[in-house]
Amino acid sequence: MHNDGKVVQLNKAAPEQSPNQSSVARLPVVLLQVRDRAAQQLKLALQALFDNADDTLFEMADRALNNADQNTFFEAMRDLRLKRKSIERGFLEKFYEAFLRLGQAEGRTAHLEAVTFDKLALVPNDELEKTVALDAMVSKVLARDGTALTHLTTRLNAIISKRLDEKTNPLSPQMLCEFFLDAGRSLGVEIKVKLIILKLFEKYVLSDFDQMYAEANELLIAAGVLPELKSAPARRAAARASAAASRASQERLLNSDDNDGMLGGDESVQEVFTALQDLLGQVRSNSSRSGRSNQNGPISARRETTGEVQAVSTPDLMRLLSHLQQYVPAEAAAEDFDLRNQLDQLLNRVSVRSGKARVVGVVDEDVINLVAMLFEFILDDRNLPDTLKALIGRLQIPMLKVAVLDKSFFSRGSHPARRLLNEIAGAAMGWGDRDDNQRDSLFMRIEQIVQRLLNDFVDDPAIFSDLLVEFLAFTGDERRRSELLEQRTRDAEEGSAKAELARQRVQQELNARLLGKTLPEVVVRLLQEAWSKVLLLTCLKHGEESSEWKAGLAAMDNLIWSVEPHDSPEARLRLLELVPGLLKSLREGLTSAAFDPFATSEFFSRLEVLHVQMFQRFTRQQANPVPETLDLDIPLLDPLGEKTSGGPLDLVSVVEEIVLVAPGVASAEPEVALAEDDIGLVQVDKLRVGSWVEIQEDEEHKLRCKLAAIIKPTGKYIFVNRTGMKVLEKTRMGLAVEFRRGAVRLLDDALLFDRALESVIGNLRRLKNA
C-alpha cells in the first residue's frame, strides 16, 4: 500500500476511499513511475501553454480587422484565465483515470472511446474543422515519434493483462488530445479560438513527446521489460545545435550596430538580458578605469564597504521596493523622487540594524539601472504630454518589481506590464494641455490604474494582465466612438470637396456663357443665383456626363438666346418653338432645387414680358427696319423675391468672372507659393493619415491633433482631436508654411517602451565604445 499514498498525493481529485485504489495497487511499480514522470512533464507543459495563451490572444486581438473579432479574443482571454486551473486539473484527472483502468479486469473495463480521425462523417463545420486540426496534430506526432510509441505500447502489454494499441495507450497523442478536449468543454469560445488553443497544445505539449517516450522506455528497460527493443534517441543533437545557435546569436547582438536585433522576438529571454548585462558591465568597467561618472550611464546602487558585505536576496529586495512603493509621492512631487537614492538610504538603515553591509546583487542592480534609464527617457520624451508624465513616472517601482521578477520584461514585446505602459502612452498621445484633468475619463482611468498598482501590486504580475484587459476594453470603446466621429468628419469633408468641384464646374460654365455679354439684369441674376444651384445639384446627383446635366446647360443656353436681340426672320420662328419647352424646363429645374415659389412666379412674369417684347420687336422690324432698344417701364424683382426701385429694365454687362462661394464660407485668401523642394513641403508630404502633430497655437497653448483625411480634389488636410472632432483644416501650402516657422511638430507614435529601450541600448553601446 505504499504506492497508494503516492496516488492520493498526485490525484487529489480522487476520493480517498475510491474502489479504484485496489486497481492502482495491482499496477506494477515501474508503471506508476512511468505515469508520475509523464504527469510531471504534462503538468509543466500545460502551464507553459496557458502562460503563453494570453500573449497569443493579445496578439490576435491586435491584428483583428474589426471590433467584433477583437472582443472575441478579449472574452476568450478572460474565460481561459478563469477556467485555467479547472482545465489543468480535469486533464490530469482523465490521465490518472486512464492508468487506473489499466489495472482493472478485462470484463470490468469502462472503455474510454479514443479519438478516431480516419472517418469524417457529416458533422457541423466547427466540429469538422476541429477534427481535421486534431488529425493533423496526431499525424505529426506519429510520424516523428511513432517508433518510440510502438515500443512503449509493446512494453506496457508485457506487464499488464489488458491489451493496448497505439490509440488506446494512455500516453498516445490521440488519448491525450481527448483528455484535453474533455477538460476544456466548459470553455465558451468560438471555433477560431479553440483552433488557436489546439495549436498551442501542439506547440507546448505534443512537441516534447519524444522526451516523454524516451524516459518511459528507459524506465521500463531499467526494470528489465523487453530491453532488446531499441528505441530511437531523443532529439539531443537538435538541442545542442539550438544552444550553439543561441550563443552565436548573443555574440551578434552584442556586436551589432542596430537595435532591431536586440528587440527581436526570436531570441531567448536570458540571451537578451545577458546581452544587456554585458553592455552595462562594460560601461561600469570603463567608468571605474577612467575614474569618472557619466550622466547617461547607469548609477550603481551598491556602495564601497570595508566590512563584511552581504547581497540582498531578490525576495528581500521585493519587500524593500514594496515598502518604498507605499511612499511614492503625488504627481506634483514625483520629479523630486529619486528611486535609487531612496533605496540606498533604506539599505543603509537595514545595514545598521543587521550589523552587516547590505548591497544589491549584481543582477538586481543591473535591472534597477536599466529601469531607471528607461524612465529617464520616458520622462524626457517630448511626445508624451507633460500632464501625464508625472502620472506615468509613478509607475517606476511597479515596473521595476516586474522586471526583477521576470526578465522577459526586456525582451518580450507582448509582456503585459510593458504593453500596459505602451497602451497608456498611446491613448494619451492626443492629450491636450487644455483638457480638464478632473472630468476627463481617460485621465481618471489612467490615474486609477496607477493608484491600484501602487496599492495592490506586491509580487503577482497577473494584476498587469487584468489591468491591461480592462484598459483595452475602455480604450476600445473610446476608439470606436472617435472612429465613428472621424468617419463622419471624413464623409462630410469628402462631400464638401465634391460639392466644391461641382461648384467650380458650374462656375466655369456660367463664365463661359456670360462673361463679356450684355443681358437683362434679371436673367443674369437668375442664372447666377438660382440656376447655378440647379446645375450644382444636377452635377452632384447625376454627374457631368449625364443627360440631366446636358439638359440643364441647354436650358441655360436657350434662356440666354431668348433674351438677346436677333435680326433674322428665322429667329422669330425659333423663338416661338423654343419658349414653351424652355419655360417648362426652367420651372421644373427651379422646383427641383426648392427655389422660392413666389420669386419663381415673378421671374416667369418678367420673362414673359421680355419674350412679348421680343415678338413685338420682330413685328416692328418688318414694318420699320430701323434698330430699336428695349425700354419697358416695369417693376424690378430680384430672384430672391425682393423688389427693387422701379424704372426701365436694366441691361448689364458681365465684365468680371463670376465666383460662386459656398454658403457660410468666406473666399479663400491667396497663399504663399513655395518651391516643391521646400523643406516645409517635404515635411508635409511625409504626413500620413493617422499621424499625430503638435501645433503651437499661441505662446502658452499647444494643440495636439491627428491627420484624419487628405482631401485630394481640394488639397485640404483635415485634423481631428482624440475624440474624432474636427479641430483644424489646412491646405498643403498653408501647412508647409507652419512647418517652416516651427509651429507644427510631428509626434512619434511608435511604442513608448520600445523607443525607450532602443535609446538606452544605443546610449550603452556608445558609452561602451567610448
Salt bridges, closest charged atoms under 4 A:
ASP36 OD1 - ARG35 NH2 2.83
ASP51 OD1 - ARG84 NH2 3.02
ASP54 OD2 - ARG81 NH2 2.84
ASP55 OD2 - ARG412 NH1 1.97
ASP62 OD1 - ARG419 NH2 3.15
ASP69 OD1 - LYS192 NZ 2.54
GLU75 OE2 - ARG78 NH1 2.84
ASP79 OD1 - LYS83 NZ 3.02
GLU88 OE2 - ARG84 NE 3.07
GLU127 OE1 - LYS130 NZ 3.33
ASP145 OD2 - ARG144 NE 2.98
ASP182 OD1 - ARG185 NH2 2.77
GLU202 OE2 - LYS140 NZ 3.26
GLU202 OE1 - LYS199 NZ 2.98
ASP210 OD2 - ARG235 NE 2.65
GLU215 OE1 - ARG37 NH1 3.88
GLU267 OE2 - ARG252 NH2 3.18
ASP278 OD2 - LYS768 NZ 3.71
ASP316 OD1 - ARG319 NH2 2.07
GLU331 OE1 - ARG394 NH1 3.60
ASP344 OD1 - ARG303 NH1 2.68
GLU365 OE1 - ARG302 NE 2.55
ASP366 OD1 - ARG284 NH1 2.53
GLU376 OE2 - ARG340 NH2 2.94
ASP381 OD2 - ARG755 NH2 2.98
ASP386 OD1 - LYS389 NZ 3.60
ASP406 OD2 - ARG412 NH2 3.89
ASP406 OD2 - HIS415 NE2 3.03
GLU423 OE2 - ARG419 NH2 3.30
ASP435 OD2 - ARG722 NE 3.75
ASP436 OD2 - ARG439 NE 2.63
ASP440 OD1 - ARG722 NH2 2.10
ASP456 OD2 - ARG452 NE 3.95
ASP466 OD1 - ARG81 NH1 3.55
GLU470 OE1 - ARG452 NH1 3.52
ASP477 OD1 - ARG480 NH2 2.13
GLU483 OE2 - ARG479 NE 3.89
GLU486 OE1 - ARG490 NH1 3.34
GLU486 OE2 - LYS706 NZ 2.71
GLU493 OE2 - LYS726 NZ 2.62
GLU500 OE1 - ARG503 NH1 3.11
GLU509 OE2 - ARG505 NH1 2.37
GLU509 OE1 - ARG513 NH1 2.43
GLU529 OE2 - ARG525 NE 3.56
GLU544 OE1 - ARG505 NE 2.54
GLU548 OE1 - HIS542 ND1 3.99
ASP557 OD1 - ARG513 NE 2.43
GLU564 OE2 - LYS517 NZ 3.62
ASP567 OD1 - ARG617 NH2 3.79
GLU628 OE2 - ARG620 NH2 2.50
ASP638 OD2 - ARG525 NH2 3.48
GLU676 OE1 - ARG732 NH2 2.95
ASP678 OD1 - ARG740 NH1 3.48
ASP685 OD2 - ARG732 NH2 3.07
GLU694 OE1 - LYS702 NZ 3.85
GLU694 OE2 - ARG704 NE 3.16
GLU694 OE1 - ARG745 NH2 2.91
GLU697 OE1 - ARG434 NH2 3.76
ASP698 OD2 - ARG434 NH2 3.57
ASP698 OD1 - HIS701 ND1 3.28
GLU729 OE2 - LYS716 NZ 3.23
GLU729 OE1 - LYS726 NZ 2.68
GLU738 OE2 - LYS730 NZ 3.90
GLU738 OE1 - ARG741 NH2 2.70
ASP748 OD2 - ARG755 NE 3.84
ASP754 OD1 - ARG418 NH2 2.80
